[in-house]
Amino acid sequence: MMKSVRPEVAVKRVYDAVDTTDGLRVLVDRLWPRGVRKSDLHMDMWLKNVAPSPDLRNWFGHDPHRWEGFKRRYLEELEDGNDDVVRLVSLAKEQHVTLLFAAHDTEHNHAIILQDFINKALQVEGSKNR
C-alpha cells in the first residue's frame, strides 16, 4: 500500500526565480510589490485578504522588536477567518502551494506565519480523517 504524500506549503519572495516545484503560486500581500510589473510576476492568484489588516501592518512596520506581538495579533486575524483564508487552506489540501511575499526580511514576515497557520490547519484536518 502506497502512502499518500501531503501537499506542501512553501514561502518565497516575489523577486526569487520561478521553479517548476512551486506548484500553485499565490501572492499573499495586500499591496502590489514595489518594482514588479504585473506581467513579470508569475502567479496563479492574488489573495489580498489573507494578508494582515492595514492597521496591523502599519503598526508592525517590519520592526523585529514587534514580531511577537505582530505574530499573536495576525494569528487572531487568521483565526477569525475570511473567504480568502478558507480558500487558501482548501487549495493547500489538494496541491503544493507557494506563498509569495515582497518583504525583505525573510524571518519576520506574515507569509511564514501564514505558512505555519495553514500547515497546522492541514494537520488538524488530517487527524480528523484518521
C-alpha positions in Angstrom: 0.0 0.0 0.0 1.4 3.4 -1.0 1.4 6.2 1.5 -0.2 9.4 0.1 2.0 12.4 0.1 0.5 15.5 1.7 0.9 18.7 -0.4 3.4 21.2 1.0 3.1 24.9 1.7 6.3 26.9 0.8 7.1 30.6 1.1 9.1 32.6 -1.5 9.9 36.2 -2.2 8.3 37.6 -5.3 11.7 38.6 -6.5 13.0 35.0 -6.5 13.1 32.9 -9.6 10.1 30.7 -10.6 10.7 27.0 -10.1 8.8 24.0 -11.5 8.3 22.7 -8.0 6.5 25.9 -6.9 3.0 24.4 -7.6 0.2 27.0 -7.2 1.8 30.4 -6.7 -0.3 32.7 -4.6 0.6 36.3 -3.8 -0.4 36.9 -0.2 0.5 40.6 0.2 -2.3 43.2 0.4 -0.2 45.7 -1.7 1.3 45.1 -5.0 5.1 44.5 -4.7 7.3 47.5 -5.5 9.3 47.4 -8.7 7.4 44.4 -10.1 5.4 44.6 -13.3 2.3 42.5 -13.3 3.4 40.8 -16.5 6.7 39.8 -14.7 5.2 38.2 -11.6 4.4 34.6 -12.4 1.5 33.9 -10.0 -1.7 31.9 -10.2 -3.8 34.1 -7.9 -3.6 37.1 -5.6 -5.4 36.6 -2.2 -5.1 40.1 -0.6 -7.4 39.3 2.3 -5.1 36.7 3.8 -2.6 39.5 4.5 -2.6 41.3 7.8 -5.1 44.2 8.1 -3.8 47.6 7.1 -3.8 48.7 10.8 -1.8 45.7 11.9 0.7 46.0 9.0 1.2 49.7 9.8 1.7 49.0 13.5 4.3 46.3 12.8 6.2 48.3 10.3 8.6 45.4 9.8 10.1 46.1 13.2 11.6 42.8 14.6 11.1 44.1 18.1 7.3 44.0 17.5 7.5 40.5 16.0 5.9 38.5 18.9 3.0 41.0 19.2 2.5 41.1 15.4 2.5 37.3 15.3 -0.1 37.0 18.0 -2.4 39.6 16.5 -2.0 38.3 13.0 -2.9 34.8 14.1 -6.0 36.2 15.7 -7.0 37.7 12.4 -6.4 34.4 10.6 -8.4 32.5 13.2 -11.3 34.9 12.7 -11.1 33.8 9.1 -12.5 35.2 5.8 -13.2 33.7 2.4 -9.6 34.0 1.2 -8.2 32.2 4.2 -10.7 29.4 3.9 -10.0 29.2 0.1 -6.2 29.1 0.7 -6.4 26.3 3.2 -8.7 24.4 0.9 -6.3 24.8 -2.0 -3.4 23.6 0.2 -5.2 20.4 1.0 -5.2 19.5 -2.7 -1.9 20.7 -4.1 1.5 22.2 -3.4 1.2 25.9 -2.7 3.9 28.6 -2.7 3.0 31.8 -0.8 4.6 34.8 -2.5 5.6 37.9 -0.4 7.6 41.0 -1.0 9.1 41.8 2.4 12.9 42.0 2.5 13.1 40.3 5.9 12.7 36.5 5.3 12.4 35.7 9.0 9.9 38.4 10.2 7.1 38.5 7.8 3.4 37.5 7.6 4.0 34.8 5.0 5.9 32.5 7.4 3.1 32.9 10.0 0.5 32.1 7.3 2.5 29.1 6.2 2.6 27.8 9.8 -1.2 28.5 10.2 -2.0 26.6 7.0 0.2 23.6 8.0 -1.5 23.4 11.4 -4.9 23.6 9.8 -3.9 20.7 7.5 -2.6 18.7 10.5 -5.9 19.1 12.3 -7.8 18.2 9.1 -5.6 15.1 8.7 -6.2 13.9 12.2 -9.9 14.2 11.8 -9.8 11.9 8.7 -7.9 9.1 10.5 
